[in-house]
Amino acid sequence: MLRLEGLEIVQGAFTLRADMTLEQGRKYAVIGPSGAGKSTLLGALCGFVPLAAGRIVWNGQDLTGADPGARPMTMLFQDNNLFPHLKVLQNVGLGLRPDMRLDPAQKARVREALERVGLADQMAKKPGTLSGGQQSRAALARVLVQARPWVLLDEPFAALGPALRNEMLELVRELVSETGAGLIMVTHAPDDVRRIADEVIFVGSGRAEAPQPAAELMDNPPPELKAYLG
């Protein structure tokens, strides 16, 4: 269980507050207007954005001051964050060892992850030679190989066409279901919410609201969410 207790994030004139409890194995969509703080919230959870107040607690452990690498979560960014000078196999291996000195068991884990996302025949290629969908799969394999309890997605499939984006979302849903990981996904697309989310975190007016059931919220949105959805 992941608890956000009295969170306050301050960046210049911008302030975002949050109080909520997130359950392991659930899938959460984070939606709201541009600039509302959705990516900032995920950055704070991963330790990339400092807190002005409050705590992040996971299974009774205070993570507030923990380094990003020591937290039980991994994050997939919009640009996939692949290194162009490294082969796909090496990019995925970075999820286990930043120095890429993998032992045989770790190398096997990397190959298994690439096979799971359908890139077994692309391991020796560099990201620039892959399609957009293949790059997304490589980045997802790096998330998978880390086997963290929480997976955070910051619109990594936004640049893909609708059919390919839906394919990637389906793959994400399969992977987190298999591993039992919790999923927190920033998206601007209502269809993505209906496709993958159990619950929705709406971010607006300086606050990340506590999760609400996705289908119910999308069918009967409160005024602020309704204005955002149009």
N, C-alpha and C positions, 0 to 999 in steps of 0.2 A: 504494500500500500504506500502511495506517495501523497504526502500532505504538504500543502502550501499554506503556511500559517502567517497571516498578517504581512504578506509580501508587499513591498513597496519598491518600485524601480524608478529612479529619477535620472533623467538625461536632459539637462538644461531646463527648459520650461515644461518639458513633458514628464508626466507622472502616470505610472500604471500600478494599480493595486489588485491583489488577488488573495482569496481565501477559498480553498477547496480541498477535497480528498479525491484522489484518482485510484481506481482499483486495478490491480494486476490482471493482465489478460483482456482488458477492455480496450475498445478502439474509440478514440476521441478525435473529433474534427474541431479545429480552431478556426472560426470565421469572424469576419468583421470588416469594416471599411479599411481602405489603404491608409497607412499611417497610424492605425489605432494601437499598434503594439504587439501584434501577433508574433512576428519573428523575434521581437525583443523578449517576449515571454519565454519562448523556446531557448533563446540564448541564455537567459537567466537560469533556467532549469539545468542546462548543460555546464554552467559555470563560466560562460564567455562574457556575460553581462553581470556586473556587480549589483548587489542588493543594497538599498538605502536602509531597509528595515525588514524584519520578519525572518522566517526560517523555512528551509526545505528539508523535510524529514522523510526518510525511506525506511520502512520496517523498523522504526525506532532509532535509526541512525541519523544524526544531524549532518546534512550534506552542505550546509550553507557556506562553509569555508573550504570545502574540498576542491582540489584541482579537477579540471574537466576529465582527465584520464582516470581519476579515482571514483568517478560517479557511475552508477549502474545504468548508464544510458549512452546511446550513440545517436548521432544526428546526421541526416542526409540533407545537404544544402541544395539551393536552386541550381547551382552550376555544377553539381556532382562532385566538385573538388578533386578531380583526377589530375595526376601529374603527367603532362604530355610527353616528357622524356623517358617515362618508365613504361614497361610492358604492362598489359592488363594483369598478368599474374603477380607482378611486383606491386602494382597499385592495390590489389586486394590484400596482399601480404602485409602491407603497412597497417592494416587493421589489427594485426597480431604483434608485429615488432616494427617499430619505427626505423630500426637499423637494418631491417630485412634479413637478419640472420636467423632464418627459420630452421627448426629441426625437422626431421622427417615427418613426425606426427603433425606438425603445423603446416607443412607443405601439403600433406594429404587433406587437411581441413580446407585449405585454400582451393584446391582442385575440386573438392566436393561442393563447395559453395558455388564455384563457377559452373559446374555441371548442373547444379540445382536451378540456376537462373538461365540456363541454355547457352552458355558461352564456352563450353568445353573445347570448341575448335577455334577459339579466338584468344587463347591465353598468351600467345607469343606476340600479339599485335600491340601497337601503341594506340592510345585513345583516339588520336586524330584520324585513324583509318577506320574507325567504327562509325556506324550510324548513330543518330541521337538516341534511339531506343536501346541500342547495344551499350552505349555509354551509361545510360541509366541503369541497365542491368549490372554492369561492372561495379558501379557505385553501390548498388543494392547488395551485391555479393560481399563487398567489404563490410557493410553493416551486418550481414548475416554471419560472417565468419567470427565476428566479435562476440556473438551470443550474449548480448546484454539484456537485462530484464525489461528495458524500455527502449523503444525505437521512436525517434522524433524526425518528422519529415517537414521540411520547410519548402513546400511547393516544388519538389524536385522534378515533377513531370509537367510543369506549366507550359513548357515550350513544345511539348509533343502534341500531335494531332489527337482528336477525340478518341479514335479507335485504339491508337497505341497507348494513350493515357489510361484508358479503361483496362487494357491488357496489363499494364504495369500495376495498377491499383489491385487488380485481381491477384496478381503474383504477390504483392505485399500482404494482402489479406491471408493468402495461403501460408506464407512464411511465418507471420506472427501467430497464426493459429497453431501451426506445427510446433513452434518453440514456446508458446505460452507467454510471449512478450506482450507488454502493453504498448499501444500505439497512440501517439499524439501527432496529428497531421494538420498543418496549416493549409488551407485551400480557399480559393475565391469562388469555386464552382459548386453550386447547390447540388448538382447531380453527383459529384464526388461524395458529398455528405450522405446522400441517400444510398449510395452504392456500398460504402464501407464502414460508416460510423455507427457505433452503438449510442453514443452521446455527443452533444455539442457544447463547446465552450465559446460563448459569444464575447468578443472583445470590442468594447466601445465606450466612449465617454470616460476614458481613464480607468476602466475597470474590466478585468477578466471575470466574467460571471461563472458561478458554479455550474458544473455540467448538468444538462437536462436531456431526457430521452430524445434521440434524433428525429424519429418519425413524428412524434407529437409536436416537437418544437417547429419543425419545418412545415407541418400542416397548419399549425395555429401560432404563428410567430407573434411576439410582442411588438409594439409599435416601432421601436428602434430597429429591430431585426427586419421587420416588414419593410421599413424604409430602405434599408440596405439591400434587401433582395429585389426590391422594385416590383 
